[in-house]
Amino acid sequence: MPAKRLSTREMLERLVSFDTTSRNSNLELIAFVETYLSAHGVSCRLIANEDDTKANLFATIGPADRAGGIVLSGHTDVVPVDGQDWTSDPFAVVEREGRLVGRGTSDMKGFIASALAHVPEFLARGPQIPVHLALSYDEEVGCLGVRPMIDAVIRTLPKPQVVIVGEPSSMKVVNAHKGIQSYVTKVTGLEFHSSQTHQGVSAIQYAAELITFLMKLADEMRERGDATGRFRPPYTTISVGTIKGGSAVNIIPRSCTFGWECRPLPDLDPEEIITRFTAFAEREVLPRMRAIYPQAGIETSVRARSPGLAPEEGSPAETLVMKLAQCNSAEAVSYNTEAGLFQLADIPTVVCGPGSIDQAHKPDEFIELSQLAECDRFMMRLAEFAGGA
């Protein structure tokens, strides 16, 4: 019996039905994809996380021992829907006015659906160039899953020619994006009656000094700007997203914790901001805290770090994907993807995928049917290219 074919829409409906929010396992989705590929004679390799609750999937269509392959990369996890005002079940695709609504339709199960739906087309053309499928976990919480997949599989392959990361770019070719570094800083002071401010150490007040320093750094980065003029906003950004501290207005607070991030331009020294922040905390703030309470502390831990994508104009990736996407130029974006990690593995990489980043992470996330159709045409051109046409 021939293996069942699924259209891109049917495949997307199946993928969205799996709640792969990053806090959950993605194994049911991975098992579905593995079964689907196996039915078409394509074997898979799974790379699990440490507790076997999640897995990456890597599969090759065509001659696995040949260099010059093309990697189609996508993450299987999605962001939470908690607290968002959805007008339909987030994990069931609904069509409205030429759009498919559902969590992950744009970011980025639409790309994965198109790639999987075209596996029969890749096979039918007898690929002379291998097409690799690389599906990862936990991209949304720091590009965690793709790292062991790169180490375990990508670096041991005959070197691929191109990696295409299918994040939503409206099917435009992206050759540069910012990095992301996110941190949690915990300030520990000394509780005291609020009338005795000279004896207590207010964690909130010292945290405010640290946040003020970050905002001054943000102003400096804005002034430095972006020499290329390609990014929006055109500078490295720094922002504080969460803060928690204190227990009552008449108690000098013992602790305060805040979460912050920076999104550096690709050419910024990735250590500059955290190095300057740490130096300010240790040299300017902490001594004054410990003059009152020697056990006071400031601790900053890394939540996530992922590199930017530096432009490689005229690279094999840019040249091929511009041809497949029928684009004449490449763009830069401010969001982060797994592309920078592939680039660190010395593989030319670009971003190109259906849907708009403007819809990602929002209630009633959607992808235009026209975007899926454009991605399908892209995949057909790729199938012809891999088959030697």
Steps between C-alpha positions, in 0.01 A plus 500: 500500500648840404585738780233756573554847365394806696457849365682783671175608662421149622851466635475837675172397663667189637805688629298774668285239676800403712538739795875541485521802728863505617408389852349180351649200326515499121529121473149441361568737212842344440346149499243614243769647274719191540211271404413718201859506372548128559191430288680679217818300556687782672683400817537737793745559779373633832720700737329510840548739789652382826176370654356360175195727510583680174685421183643648185437317175747481215425330169665488158328470164745389235869400520596548866871453429523787254622848589320813387164414653225744592371511857139607561492604865200571720409495868205297622424691819260792534444774757222478762143611440439565872314825564453575131156579360460236229169485314544132412688195624870590458587141416243452225550674166210722394473676164388864496513732201791331332690441823567189706476580871675292766799501731815443300345551157742783431772425756592258354302188426393639162855456367533154652163398354601607150835320523340177623215515248757519220699194606328292226599767245863494618504120470326492161779703343774270620702759692865520400559747780387396850219695663526482878209567737609636840218547753597629842349551845513799738591774256260736674686473830853557377569286191578208729418195291679589181838515675531124571359427154771710339764329714366147451398510136576811301871509581537129409328527162675551172486878516165644391504779246214697651279526808157656454336594830130535424403767753223732377655751262212540254709277270765772475865404533660615827879492529542686831327521835572612853610272781325459831636484855262480795589505867350489849659723765429437868584768755518395867494763773398517867146529632436771759225723627440769237568773757858375530623543144856552621511145639326310224609429143215549256529243222244692296688829516828341395323304228365833377859628471591197294199545274582868459849400390350263242280780366806724468671222308190475281525873426866458410417213264232711337753776442750256350234387257531251217763585244332281238162671533328165447340425837180625660551638754845597368700431816570242770207493743489440876178451694383393846199271481422384854562617856394360835596604851391604846222383729352814660536874465631535856770233467833571338505226235751219530478379139423622154527305175472638149523345157663686216628444151705654225475442126840588362581584141705223335821705511481591871739322736258250659663543840499879516164564667513227763866583576424867555190422705690256722784747551257775604324266742822378661692828513235766548199338668605197701765675716239748628260216581766299682616801699169461685445125466802285403279214379321714242525372146429553131479187287431492127427173322460430132151407385575470130766600249483459125729665247395731222527417132775692324448579131703297252418674176531275199522184711371171354202525735406852395551427131296178496216616722458827314461293185249263661304786658530711184637794698753755381625616839546386860365667812586533869263442794510569872362171627728209583509151349710184503680621188792652690579163659514330161724780381734434794524143369647653183199434276361783285156577640205723422146540630205458265153382591128569460297728724573824677685550827233761574258213567733292715430458873162677475146381567333377181839450337450436129669435170368615165406218262686696233819471710466123522447486125814704446695267728365200310634647176834552674506133601419388146791702365721348768386151401591571138837645602584203723395263219750660265251690285 
